Each structure stands twice: as structure tokens, then as C-alpha cells.
């Protein structure tokens, strides 16, 4: 049950409880008042009748009766002991207040009919119930309205917090100033937290960009100096380390641009096959490029299906018998994407598969033509990466190899730029699986939907 309906239920229960409590109190107060008045009237009448009976020996016209047959038993026993008293009883003739006292061995009693008083109390109870229902009917919509406003403000705060967690650091609740309002205080605290978090992240991004930018100049000097070293084992090692450092600096600059939102995709329809061929060839690593079903995750197929698939290594040599096919040509199926960024994503995934997994590495395009899967046959992605996603400078377990942990981070960032989704998982039979889903091509307006251009008028010289 949501908070709104909890508040509504609490308001309804409180209103009903208050109406019931008021009804019970009014009922008992009215009944006690009627009984008290009837008791006093019966006693007064009985005293007058007793004085008349003592003077005249009769009770005619006094309203009293000697040895009344309907006298309650308890009151009769009390009089038999020589006492006088009163008692409310409901008999065949209806509710009544009795007063009795001894009189020369007999029982002198007075009966005050209370049928009208009891009917009035019943009518009062009915009116109290109706008043309670009407009050609930009036208060309940007000409670629903108040609860809805509170729930709406809380949902807005929760939605803003989720946007901030998703990376939208500009999201704010911007609550109206309301003194002594706890929800406004919570909203203001969330906005303050978001602003502080945004400032810290921006500081980190600026620091990363500044460091990477400042390193480029001395790094270029190192590259030049390394190339001038005489051939030898030490020179080769220095050139390798300089190349690694250069790659790290370039990746840091790329991540800083992605974090700052400075990257914009140049989307256009382009053939997927040649882009993937270029991405694999650019890595200088081996990978099989295949086409499969929409549910393909890169797992090997049965021997009967091998003839229906197109498998290509990074050099472009086909494993199939015919060696030709339209899928790898420029006229093949096209996707709506930025080819340069798509090449970067696939290349990073292939390099990561070789660096942290084991061969063979397979790049599979599903039957929908928009889903690309990169799979290795190593130990798979660590649980921490599957749960939280790629983390900078974290490569997971030792079995996944070494690296800076930036390749997958850049791949995820570039996928967001082109509007694609990149998911990570592990194959049932072992191996890491990265699934890239490219966006659909936007619908183009038909010629009939385009506005008609006005006919050109005459040209006057």
C-alpha cells in the first residue's frame, strides 16, 4: 500500500473513531439525563402519593398504585425489606421508571412511562451515525487531496534522486519556501547534496582533463626521445612503456570529454559489416565475425548450421565455401549510427576480450541487424562488473588480466553518445559476453507528408 492510501486510510479510521466516540458519549449522556429526570419525577410523585395515602387511606388521583402487578422483582424485594427505591425496567408495556415504598404491608409504586424518551434517544443515535458518515464523506476527500499533494511532492523528490543517480547532475527539485515543512526540508537537502556532488564531480573531471592535457607536451618529447634511442632491448622496453603511457593519456582525455558531455554523435546510415571489419582489423588481433540469430550470444552452433553462417577473420578471409556475400559489402544491411564511434566501441571490446579473456574471440551480428555481441572464452566478467558496471582503473580479478580499466568505460560512454545500450554478461558455458544494441533508424517523412511549395510567381524585370 502506498503512502497516499495509508494516509487516506488513517484519516478515514480517525474520522470514524472520532465520530463513534462522540456518538457513544452523547448516547450515554442523553440516556443518563433522561433516566435521572424520570427517576426524580417518579420519586416526587411517590412522595405525594404516600402523603395522600397517609391522610385518606387511598391513592385515587395520585398516580400511584398499590401492589402493581408489573412491579420489577428486584424493587419488590427491596420494598419487602422496608426500603424504598427506583428501578428502570422494560416490560410488556414498554420501558418505564418505577419508584416504590412500603405502605401498611403493601407496596405503593409509581410507574413513569419512558417510551417517548427511548425513541428520542434512538433517533438521536441515528442522527449521530448519519452525522458521522457525512463528516467522513467531507473529510475523506480533503484527506485524499492532502495525501495526494504530499505523495506527489515525495514522488518528485524520489524521481529527481533517481535522475541524479543516473547521471543527470543538473536535476533539482527546487521546492517552494514553506516554513516548518518537513518535505520541503528533505527536498532542499536533496538539492544541496546534488549541488555538492556535481561540484565535486566537475572538479574531478577538470582535474583529470588538466592532468591529461598537461602530460601531452612532455609525453610528445618522450615519444620523440624514445624513437632516437639506438636499437636494443632497453630501447624497445622504453618505447613500449612510452606507447602505453601515450595510450593512457589519450584515454583519459577521451573520458574527460565524455564526462563533460562534450561529445556529439554524427549519426548517419552506414553498412554494419565494413565498420565491424575495420574495427577488428584496426586492433591487429584475431576475431571471427559471424551472423547469427537474434538470441545469439556467441556460443558455438551445431555442425548443421555452419554452412548458413558467414564467418570472417580480421584479415577478411572467409571460412565459408563460397567466400562471397552481400553482408560485408557497402550495399549490405545498414544501421543508424556514428561509424567512427561504433568502430571505437567494437575495437575496445575486442581488445578487452583478448587482454582479459581467451581465444577464440567472436563478434556476432544478430538477425535483427542491430545487435552486436563480442564474446571470449575466458573466465567471464567478475561479479562486481556485472553488478556495478565498468569502473575506471579496475580490471576485476587477476584471472581477467591486466590493464587500466578504461576500455570498457570508454565503450559505455561512446555507446551512450550514439544512443546505443551496452550490456555485460557471462555465457552459460563460460566466457565474457558484451552485447551492443544499436538504435533504430528514425522514420523519414514520406514525400506526400512534406508541405507543398508555392508555385513560383512571375519574375518582373
Secondary structure, DSSP 8 states (H G I E B T S, - for coil): --HHHHHHHHHHHHHHHHHHHHHHHHHHHHHHHHHHHHHHHHHHHHHHHHHHHHHHS--TTTTEEES-TT--HHHHHHHHTT--EEEEEEETTEEEEEEEEEETTEEEEEEEE-HHHHHHHHHHHHHHHHHHHHHHHHHHHHHHHHHHHHHHHHHHHHHHHHHHHTT-TT--------TT-HHHHHHHHHHHHHHHHHHHHHHHHHHHHHHHHHHHHHHHHHHHHHHHS-SSHHHHHHHHHHHHHHHHHHHHHHHHHHHTT------EEEEHHHHHHHHHHHHTS--EEEE--TT--S----GGGGGGS--B-TTS-B-SSS---GGGSTTS-EEEE-HHHHHHHHHHHHHHHHHHS-S--EEEE-TTSSEEEEE-SSS---HHHHHH---TT---SGGG----S-HHHHHHHHHHHTT-EEEEEE-TTS-EEEEEE---------GGGS-----------
